[in-house]
Amino acid sequence: MKIAIASGKGGTGKTTVAVNLALSADNAQLLDADVEEPNANLFLHTKFSEERKVTVYVPEINKDRCTYCGECSKFCAYNALAVVPNKVLVFADLCHSCKGCELVCPEDAVGWRNREVGMLRRGEQNGISVVEGDLNPGESQAIPVIKAVKQEINLEKTVIIDAPPGTSCPVMEAIEDSDFVILVTEPTPFGLHDLKLAVDVTRRMKLPFGVVINRYGVGDKRVELYCQQEEIPVLLKIPHETLIASLYSDGEPFVNHMPALKQDFQELLTRIKQEVSS
């Protein structure tokens, strides 16, 4: 079973839910697909045993074959190629590796080289298989690293995917094909606004989902009222408590210290499994 943890905005507690859910599951795999800022390991303290580079293909022009006709640059929707007199400029950061320029080149002058965009790390901690993607600083495209993370999915485990915040393309890549999506929010006007955006994306992708309200008690009831009106199940309410905040600041998952909340997360997993199998 693949469960994606998403949120319309950053700072709602998405990673908190992902880590504590993984620790409450039997035979879990946690994928940190928030590759621009992977932070699940701040709580798990995994000593990664494997590390490899994530690369993408970018075009390399054969100067002996190229006639500078400009067909490649005309085709490229991302402006990754520009043809000037006696030269083809390649803007590697803009390339999406679609290989369309190779298809349209009449002289077969387009080759390919690998460019490193991030790192993939694997390890084991507390019985949890952990996979972390880490986008290199300055890179603009997170999706290749997210794809590499998702290639590590082990369907024999309960897979927890910590998705990026927001509602952009990296989020859609991370939650695609999930069996269930947990949308984490907070009971504030900002939380409600961005929850609505996340709900819209998840519905358009036709994925089953429910809501977890973090820091419950700090704001108002508008998130709950919205969920009632939209018939969205509220799966869990994590209370706004000093102990939880203190454990978080120490990098400690609260289910390791609060048995009642661990039971709540185990019941949440059971409920999701029932939803998925029904």
C-alpha positions, 0 to 999 in steps of 0.5 A: 500500500502506498500512502502519500502525505501532502499539504497545500502549504509548508509548515503544517506538519507533513513530515511529522505525520509521515515519520510518526505514521511510518514508526506506527506501521509494521514493515514500513518504507519511508520515501522522503520525496520533498527533495528540495528540503529533505528533513525526515531524517532529522527525526529518524537519524538514519545512517545511510548505507548507500548513496548514488548520483541522480542524473538526467540526459542533456543534449550534446551537439556534434559540430561536425554534423550540425548545419545550424538549421535551427530545427532543434531550437524551434522544437524545444518548448523550454528554450533549452537550445538556441542556434546562433551563427556557427554554434548551438547554445545548450542551456542544460538547466532548462532541458527536460530530457524529452529527446525531441530535438534528436527526433527533429534533427535532419543531420543526426547531430544530437547526442547526449551526456549525463548531468548530475542533478541530485543524490539518492540515499538508502538506509535502515533505521528502527525497522524502517527502510528509508529512501531520501532524495536530495536535489543539488543546490541551484537546480530548478527541476525536482521531478527527476530526483522524485522519480528516482526516489519512487523507483525504490518503492517496495510494494511488500512494505507499507510505503509512506511518501513524504511529498513536497509542500504546495500543489505544483508539478513535484507534488503531483509527481510524488502523489501520483499512483498512490493508493491514498493521500493524507492532506495535512493542514492546520486550523488557521485561515492560511491552512484552510486556503491552501487545503482547498488548493490541495483538495482540488489537485487531489480530486483532479487526480482522482485519488482517495484522500482524507485530512489530518488536522495538526496543532488542533485547538490553536485556531478555529473550526473553519477547516472542520466545517469545510471538510463537513461541507465537502464530505471529506473525512477528518482522519485524525486531530493532533492536539496543540500540546507543549510536549509535542512541540518540545519533542519536535524541537529535540528531533524526537517523533512523539509516538515514541513517547506518547502511547495514546497518539501511537495508537491513534496512528495505528488506528489511522493506518487500519482505517486507510487500509479498509478504505483502500480495500473497499 
